[in-house]
Amino acid sequence: EDEEVKQSLVGFMDKLAAARDKSWGWNMTSDPCKDKWLGVSCDSQLQAVRKIVLDELNLTGVLDIASVCKASSLSVLSLENNNVVGIISEEIGNCKRLTHLYLSGNQLSGGLPDSLKQLSNLKRFEISNNSFTGEVPDLSRISGLISFLVQDNQLSGQIPNLDFSNLIDFNVSNNNFSGPIPDVKGRFTADSFSGDPLLCGELVSNPCPPSAAPEASKKKSKKPSTKQFLIYSGYVLLGLIVVLLVALKLGSRKKPKEKKVVEVKKKGKVEASTSSSSNKTSATATSVTSKATEQKSEYSISSVESGVVMSSLVLLSSPTAQGLRFEDLLRAPAELLGKGKHGSLYKVMLYNGETTLAVKRIRDWSISSEDFKRRMKRLDQARHPNVLPSVAFYCSKQEKLLVYEYQSNGNLFKLLHGSQNGQAFDWGSRLNVAASVSEALAYMHEELYEDGIAHGNLKSTNILFNKDMDPCISEYGLMVLDNIGQSQPNSYKNNIDLGFKADNYSLGVILLELLTGKLVHNSGFDLAQWVQSVVREEWTVEVFDKALIMEGASEERMLNLLQIALKCINPNPYERPSINQVALMINTLKDEEDRSIISEA
Ligand SMILES: Nc1ncnc2c1ncn2[C@@H]1O[C@H](COP(=O)(O)OP(=O)(O)OP(=O)(O)O)[C@@H](O)[C@H]1O
């Protein structure tokens, strides 16, 4: 770990247990990951602290959230059944990757910070048996929450607005909650609400007074209306500022731009010199020459060649693209990374290597410019932390360019099949990838179903690792219809539903890759067929990657994941489960895995 993070962690432990056994580690002369501090688990790739589990250790000190959240990769914090005092401070919002917070059975107090609602990855929130007071912040936007246990505190206000169809554990009993019990979709019984005398509803056999609901909604509707008014005025103001800025920018750029087009026209072609040995294409300013013999930059556009004024680069909402101009892309040194059936991918270094982008050039995509633009803008709205967004795009009749941030940590294919510099890709990390990818895909499917935009080309080379080594699905929605047929031979190209079901199949194949460590296709070998035949012969355990067996990964959970994968690759698309179901099943498995690690620790 980073020295600074280490220092914060030691500070966190100093406050929890000033006098502690030396054998725990937790000091500046050792490393939390390499020297295995008590209760600490690390990410095998990043060597960064992922889990801190310090249950039942008689800790009597103060909880220092600010320090522990300096470990930015922290996903699990568990201090159950100690005697820790203090509060959950606002800095909890810095624990961006936190998925599991277990603080039940302590003497924590104070209100719950508003920043809790920023923890978009949170799955389990368990703080029962403490002395928390006040209202619970609005957690309705944390879509992945599956456990919410806050019983035996002094929380008040209305029951928080959660997605009850997603929750597996829920308990608000023995608090001071009041008002009507929401529709829990038949998933929870009266036990979850007992000991809150001010609650009303059928479940607790305490009918709500007829005035209660309208009163509550009256009160509610009054508050948001002022709030909404402020929000809307904010939007209008923001809109005006943006329009003004754009107008100013356009005004200031107009003249030089016209000049540039004339310049390009005069010079004829935009040229680039290509170094044949390294695939490197450099299209620097000096290479803009009129020599007809030289090759055109791979991603320079035909409209320039034919002298037609080019349409400009459309910048999307990512800050990376701010100020990016099409000319910048044309002039920057570029390296060809891959050339597929439908397009090529370039690594482009801008501003002396300050920014590195990946530019996908797609040819022959029979989509109208309008549809393409609409699609790109729609994709820009559907954002998920595990989906790589496009930062800009360019569209002409002949070709489309899509610009992404370059991810330097490689892709899932390389991690599984390439040389890993001796680093193991362990079962926990594989399950993590499966859970994150399936969740992200489920989110995108839900957001984009109405628009009929599936991924269309999901495979392990399209799962990239970002700087935190979190998996990110790339090239979502660049579906060239042929590709659906490629990943799933029986699909009917024009049917949107089948497009989504094809993603499902592709996800199943990725799960098989994670489980077997084998290539999807290899000189006549077909992974899906092979796994199905081995399972038919009842030699199921034979399919698993030897590295996983050696590591002692749970056979039961590997078998469960295999069952999920087999459901996804069902030859009948309509019998495949939805990605939402798949994500839920994988997350339950991951939770079991996390639980087992916590109980082992
Ligand atoms: N934004 C990115 N940052 C870094 N590497 C990327 C990025 N996007 C793609 N890559 C990598 O570049 C290589 C080439 O990508 P490309 O998309 O051309 O090929 P592919 O994924 O194998 O095939 P397809 O054309 O079917 O998508 C792949 O190894 C891919 O993982």
PDBQT file of the ligand as one rigid body, heavy atoms in Angstrom, charges set to zero:
ROOT
HETATM    1  N1  LIG A 701     -10.311   2.272 -24.595  1.00  0.00    +0.000 N 
HETATM    2  C1  LIG A 701      -9.373   1.350 -24.738  1.00  0.00    +0.000 A 
HETATM    3  N2  LIG A 701      -8.221   1.451 -24.039  1.00  0.00    +0.000 NA
HETATM    4  C2  LIG A 701      -7.249   0.522 -24.161  1.00  0.00    +0.000 A 
HETATM    5  N3  LIG A 701      -7.344  -0.572 -24.938  1.00  0.00    +0.000 NA
HETATM    6  C3  LIG A 701      -8.471  -0.738 -25.647  1.00  0.00    +0.000 A 
HETATM    7  C4  LIG A 701      -9.540   0.210 -25.591  1.00  0.00    +0.000 A 
HETATM    8  N4  LIG A 701     -10.542  -0.244 -26.376  1.00  0.00    +0.000 NA
HETATM    9  C5  LIG A 701     -10.115  -1.411 -26.908  1.00  0.00    +0.000 A 
HETATM   10  N5  LIG A 701      -8.878  -1.710 -26.479  1.00  0.00    +0.000 N 
HETATM   11  C6  LIG A 701      -8.052  -2.880 -26.832  1.00  0.00    +0.000 C 
HETATM   12  O1  LIG A 701      -7.535  -2.692 -28.124  1.00  0.00    +0.000 OA
HETATM   13  C7  LIG A 701      -7.474  -3.938 -28.808  1.00  0.00    +0.000 C 
HETATM   14  C8  LIG A 701      -8.140  -3.799 -30.153  1.00  0.00    +0.000 C 
HETATM   15  O2  LIG A 701      -9.493  -3.436 -29.984  1.00  0.00    +0.000 OA
HETATM   16  P1  LIG A 701     -10.597  -3.733 -31.074  1.00  0.00    +0.000 P 
HETATM   17  O3  LIG A 701     -11.894  -3.212 -30.555  1.00  0.00    +0.000 OA
HETATM   18  O4  LIG A 701     -10.148  -3.252 -32.388  1.00  0.00    +0.000 OA
HETATM   19  O5  LIG A 701     -10.565  -5.302 -31.144  1.00  0.00    +0.000 OA
HETATM   20  P2  LIG A 701     -11.450  -6.423 -30.578  1.00  0.00    +0.000 P 
HETATM   21  O6  LIG A 701     -12.155  -5.996 -29.314  1.00  0.00    +0.000 OA
HETATM   22  O7  LIG A 701     -10.582  -7.620 -30.449  1.00  0.00    +0.000 OA
HETATM   23  O8  LIG A 701     -12.447  -6.663 -31.736  1.00  0.00    +0.000 OA
HETATM   24  P3  LIG A 701     -13.769  -5.895 -32.198  1.00  0.00    +0.000 P 
HETATM   25  O9  LIG A 701     -13.371  -5.065 -33.387  1.00  0.00    +0.000 OA
HETATM   26  O10 LIG A 701     -14.678  -7.007 -32.551  1.00  0.00    +0.000 OA
HETATM   27  O11 LIG A 701     -14.255  -5.070 -31.025  1.00  0.00    +0.000 OA
HETATM   28  C9  LIG A 701      -8.150  -4.959 -27.894  1.00  0.00    +0.000 C 
HETATM   29  O12 LIG A 701      -7.138  -5.686 -27.246  1.00  0.00    +0.000 OA
HETATM   30  C10 LIG A 701      -8.900  -4.131 -26.898  1.00  0.00    +0.000 C 
HETATM   31  O13 LIG A 701      -8.969  -4.778 -25.641  1.00  0.00    +0.000 OA
ENDROOT
TORSDOF 0
